[in-house]
Structures are given as structure tokens and as C-alpha cells.
Amino acid sequence: MKEKSKMVKLFFFCGLMIIMAQLSFQNAMGMEPKKLIGQTVYVPVYSHIILGERRKAKIKFDLSFSLSIRNTDPKNPITIIAVDYYDSDGTLVKKFVSEPTKVKPLASTYFFIKQSDSTGGWGANFIVEWKSEKKANEPIIEGVTFGARGSHSISFISRGKAIEEVSRN
């Protein structure tokens, strides 16, 4: 029985050491949640893709997509200032936010472009601006692209990339 007790203590100690090592590694690698006042984020999305080889017949496959904004902060709301949709040439197609919109802690919101709307082209993108009154965790902002035709379907996710950080309110 004493051997079993020693083994349990050893496993517990080893597990604790592994957890502490992981936390130290995450802190050393800058993997703690990034606290910010705000950002401007670029999100690539695709209103269509081209299927087929270069010299053979090409098929345009229209896609729909959702822009997903997830507030990862458990305490602080964030405010969406702008959600602007651009086409492949960088021309503004649509502004989705007419006034600032709050996203509660751990809540999400989305914006949708239907499959029949190909105005963005293969290089479409969103520019999202968000702010917070207090420093908040960086939200997850992604483009979820999907489409179906007959028995074929396609889906993928594009993660947003911060292109500017807000240093103060």
C-alpha cells in the first residue's frame, strides 16, 4: 500500500512539474493573452476560387463567408468601431458597421456575405477596427469561407492579422 501511495505522489509531482514547465514556456514565448486597448485587423476572405489547371478549363466556384469576431476577454467588453469589406483591387465594397457595437465578455458576433455575392473576388478582405475602455484580451477574428455545388463542398478558415495597434483611448 505504501508503494502505491509513493507512486501516486510521484505521478502527482511529475504532473505538477509538467504543468509548471508548460506555463513557464508559454510565458517565455509570449503566449500569455495579449492585453490591448484596440487594433485594426486585416482578414482575408474569398468570394470565389478558381478550380482546374492553368491550361485546362477553369471553373469558378462561388463561396459565402462569415466574418467571426470573438471577444476572448472574460471581464471586459470590446467595441467594434468598423467592419469594412474590400474587393481584390482594394476598393471599399461595403461598410457593415454604422455605429460602434459592443461585444460582451466571451460573446461573439458575425457578418455574412452570401454565396451569390461575388463582388469581392478572389482577393476580398475585411478591415476590422475594435477598441476597449480597459486593456482587454486580443479577440479572435476569422473569416469562415464555405460553399457547396452538387456533391462538392469546400470550407476553410482565414485568421485575421493585426496591422495596427491602438496605444491609448
Secondary structure as UniProt FT lines:
FT   HELIX           2..28
FT   TURN            29..30
FT   STRAND          35..44
FT   STRAND          48..51
FT   STRAND          59..62
FT   STRAND          64..70
FT   STRAND          78..86
FT   TURN            88..89
FT   STRAND          92..95
FT   STRAND          101..103
FT   TURN            105..106
FT   STRAND          108..113
FT   TURN            115..116
FT   TURN            119..120
FT   TURN            122..123
FT   STRAND          125..137
FT   STRAND          140..149
FT   TURN            150..151
FT   STRAND          152..159
FT   STRAND          161..166
//
